[in-house]
Amino acid sequence: MLFKSTKNMKKIIYALILPLVVVSGLVLASREGKHEASKKLTAKSLSAERKAASKKWEATPDGIKYKKWEVSPEGKKVYAGEAKIRKHISAFTHMEAVVTSLSLPPGSRVGFGVMVRINGEDYILSFGPEKADKNFTNEFQPLHSLKVNDNLIIRSHSVSHAPKYSYPIVSGDYVERDSTLMYKRALRKGGC
């Protein structure tokens, strides 16, 4: 017999396994470090590419027009309106809104929406294009019952702007009237 006792055999097995565990741990740690480094490099290169593309676009007629709009009184007003609700957007918390108009500004291309006032500022509350499903029901149907001066509780994940509009555009993700849920945006399948 090579081994006289099971104690000696256990010691030898542990002595063989321990270095394997340590080496494999070091290999995995090294691999993750390289993976993180490559992620950072990729993110930096994408960021640099975006900045370069942005600079290139800013030199185009549309880019120049946009930059002028940003510093104009109208552009500053839109940005100030966005800033007023930024906390609510980031935290996805309730905002009290009053419907001011059932129609959007002429030439609007944001889909179905209404004009609302939140904390004294006017906003476009946009829900997107109206589509009927295969049963011919429209997810926005309850919203068609809104009236001017209706008080709403809304929540949104995003606010945007465009030089074409004199108002910030709030994405309508959740709407409640008189403690009754009127609309809640369905989560996209396969996405976040």
C-alpha positions in Angstrom: 0.0 0.0 0.0 1.2 3.4 -0.9 -0.7 5.3 1.8 -0.6 4.0 5.3 -3.6 5.9 6.6 -6.6 7.8 5.3 -5.2 10.9 7.1 -2.2 11.0 4.9 -4.3 10.4 1.9 -6.6 13.3 2.8 -3.5 15.6 3.3 -2.2 14.7 -0.2 -5.5 15.2 -1.9 -5.9 18.6 -0.2 -2.4 19.5 -1.2 -3.2 18.7 -4.8 -6.6 20.4 -4.9 -5.7 23.6 -3.1 -3.3 24.8 -5.8 -5.9 24.1 -8.4 -8.5 26.2 -6.6 -6.0 29.1 -6.1 -4.9 29.0 -9.8 -8.4 28.8 -11.2 -9.4 31.8 -9.0 -6.5 33.8 -10.2 -7.3 33.0 -13.8 -10.9 34.0 -13.4 -10.0 37.2 -11.6 -7.5 38.1 -14.3 -10.1 37.3 -17.0 -12.7 39.6 -15.4 -10.2 42.4 -15.0 -9.4 42.2 -18.7 -13.2 42.1 -19.5 -13.8 45.2 -17.4 -10.8 47.0 -19.1 -12.1 46.1 -22.5 -15.6 47.4 -21.5 -14.1 50.7 -20.4 -12.1 51.0 -23.6 -15.2 50.3 -25.7 -17.2 52.8 -23.7 -14.5 55.4 -24.1 -14.2 54.9 -27.8 -18.0 55.0 -28.3 -18.1 58.2 -26.2 -15.3 59.7 -28.4 -17.1 58.6 -31.5 -20.4 60.2 -30.3 -18.6 63.5 -29.4 -17.0 63.6 -32.9 -20.3 62.8 -34.6 -22.0 65.5 -32.5 -19.3 68.1 -33.4 -19.7 67.2 -37.0 -23.5 67.5 -36.8 -23.3 70.9 -35.0 -21.5 72.3 -38.1 -24.4 71.3 -40.4 -27.2 73.8 -41.0 -29.6 71.8 -38.8 -27.0 71.7 -36.0 -26.4 75.5 -36.2 -30.1 76.1 -36.1 -30.5 73.8 -33.1 -27.6 75.5 -31.2 -29.2 78.9 -31.9 -32.5 77.6 -30.6 -30.9 76.3 -27.4 -29.7 79.8 -26.4 -32.8 81.6 -27.6 -35.4 82.8 -25.0 -37.8 80.1 -26.3 -35.1 77.3 -26.0 -34.2 78.5 -22.5 -37.8 78.5 -21.5 -38.2 74.9 -22.7 -35.1 73.8 -20.8 -36.3 75.6 -17.6 -39.6 73.7 -17.9 -37.7 70.4 -18.1 -35.6 71.3 -15.1 -38.7 72.0 -13.0 -39.9 68.4 -13.3 -36.6 66.6 -13.6 -36.7 65.2 -10.1 -40.2 63.7 -10.7 -39.0 62.2 -14.0 -35.9 60.7 -12.4 -37.7 59.2 -9.5 -40.9 58.3 -11.5 -43.1 60.0 -8.9 -46.5 61.6 -9.1 -47.0 65.0 -10.7 -50.2 67.0 -10.5 -51.4 68.2 -13.9 -54.3 70.1 -15.3 -55.5 69.6 -18.9 -55.3 72.9 -20.7 -56.1 71.8 -24.3 -57.3 68.6 -25.9 -55.3 69.4 -29.1 -51.6 69.7 -29.6 -49.9 72.7 -31.3 -50.4 72.8 -35.1 -48.1 70.5 -37.0 -47.3 68.3 -34.0 -46.0 64.9 -34.8 -45.8 63.3 -31.4 -48.9 61.1 -31.8 -51.8 61.3 -29.5 -51.5 63.7 -26.7 -52.9 66.7 -24.8 -51.6 69.9 -23.3 -51.2 70.1 -19.6 -50.0 72.5 -16.9 -47.7 71.3 -14.2 -46.5 73.7 -11.5 -47.5 76.7 -13.7 -45.7 75.5 -16.8 -47.2 74.2 -20.0 -46.2 70.8 -21.4 -47.1 68.5 -24.2 -48.2 65.2 -22.6 -47.5 62.7 -25.4 -48.6 59.0 -25.5 -47.3 58.1 -29.0 -49.0 57.0 -32.1 -52.5 55.5 -31.8 -52.7 51.9 -32.8 -55.6 49.5 -32.6 -54.7 45.9 -31.7 -56.2 42.9 -33.6 -59.4 43.1 -31.5 -59.8 46.8 -32.7 -59.4 48.2 -29.2 -57.3 51.3 -28.7 -55.2 51.5 -25.6 -55.8 55.3 -25.4 -59.6 55.0 -25.5 -60.0 56.0 -21.8 -57.9 59.1 -22.5 -60.3 60.3 -25.1 -62.8 61.1 -22.3 -60.5 63.8 -20.9 -61.8 67.4 -20.7 -60.2 70.8 -20.3 -59.6 71.5 -16.6 -59.5 67.8 -15.6 -57.0 67.3 -12.7 -54.6 64.4 -13.4 -51.9 62.6 -11.6 -49.2 61.6 -14.1 -45.9 59.8 -13.9 -43.3 59.7 -16.6 -39.9 58.2 -17.4 -38.8 60.9 -19.8 -39.1 64.5 -20.9 -37.7 65.7 -24.2 -37.6 68.8 -26.4 -37.4 69.8 -30.0 -36.9 73.2 -31.6 -40.2 72.7 -33.4 -42.2 72.9 -30.1 -42.4 75.7 -27.6 -43.1 73.3 -24.8 -41.2 70.3 -23.2 -42.6 67.0 -24.3 -43.5 64.7 -21.4 -43.9 61.0 -22.2 -47.2 59.8 -20.7 -46.4 56.6 -18.9 -49.1 56.7 -16.2 -52.3 58.8 -15.9 -54.9 58.8 -13.2 -58.0 61.0 -12.9 -60.2 61.1 -9.7 -58.2 58.2 -8.2 -59.0 56.0 -11.3 -56.2 54.7 -13.5 -56.8 55.8 -17.0 -53.6 54.7 -18.7 -50.5 52.8 -17.9 -47.9 52.2 -20.6 -47.2 48.5 -21.1 -43.6 47.4 -20.8 -42.0 46.5 -24.1 -41.6 42.8 -24.6 -37.9 41.6 -24.6 -36.7 45.1 -23.5 -36.4 47.1 -20.3 
